[in-house]
Amino acid sequence: MKLTSLAQHEELPSKIIGFIDTRDPDSPDSPDSPDSPDSPDSPDSPDSPDSPDSPDSPDSPDSPSKREKAETNYVHRKEASGYLSDAKKRYD
């Protein structure tokens, strides 16, 4: 019995081809087409919550204002619990 690696297996390329999207990006059925109604990047949907045009929107979990508030609150809680001051004493 000869052992071969998975990359040398004869059926592997045909299985991979089945998962490759070979549609033309300009075809109307393609989800990447800007004319497709299902496309998340469609310019016809300005109310899209995943819109990259509004990175600082209040609903976005990655918005800097929410992140800064969360980090500041975390630091204040650590200071209030004495954790931060104890750490400074130990490592000074």
N, C-alpha and C positions, 0 to 999 in steps of 0.2 A: 504494500500500500504506500503510495507516494503522498507525502504531505505537501500541501500548497498553501500559500498565504491567501487571505481573503481577497486581496487585490488581484491575484492571479486567477481567481475563479471565473469561469467562462460566462456564467449567468449574471454576474454583477452589473456590467454596463447596461443591460436591458432593464434591470430593476431600477437603476438610478434614473434612466431616461423617463420612466413613468412619473417621477416626482418633479421633473423640471417643467416649469411653465414656459411653453414654447410659443405662446400667443404673442402677436405683434402688439407692442404697447400703444400703437395708434388705433388699434381695432376698437370698435364701440363696445365689445363684450369684455374687454380687458379691465380689471379693477384699477389698474394704474393709469388708465386714460382719464384726463381731466374732464372729459365730456360724460363720463360714466356717473350716473346718479348715486351709485354706492361708494364712490371714491371719497375718502375722508379729506383729501386735499382739494376738493372741488371748490372753485371760487364762488359757486352759487350758495354755499352754506356758511355764511359769516357767523352764525350762532353756534358753530361747532365747538364743543368744550375742549377738544384737543387742538384747537387752532394755534399754530406756532406764532401768529401775529400778536398774541396777547400773553407774553410770558409772565407778566406781573398781575394777571387777573386774580381777584380775591379767591376764586374757587380753585385755583391751581395749587396743589400741595407743594410744588417746587418754587412757589413765588418767594422772592427774597424777604418780603415783609413778614410772611408767616414763619419762615425759617428763622429769621432774626428774633422774632418774639419767642419762639419755642426755645432757642438757645439761651436767650437772656433769662427766661423763666427757669430753665434748668440750672443755670449758674446761680441764680438767687436762691433756689431751693438748696443747692449744695452748700452755699455760704450759711444759710439759716440753720442747716443741720450740723454745722461745724466741721463738715468733711473737708472743705477746702482749707480752712485754717489749720486743721490737724495735719494735712498734707504739707503745708508750707513749713510748719514747725519741724516735721520729720526730715525734710530734705534740705533745710537751710544750713 
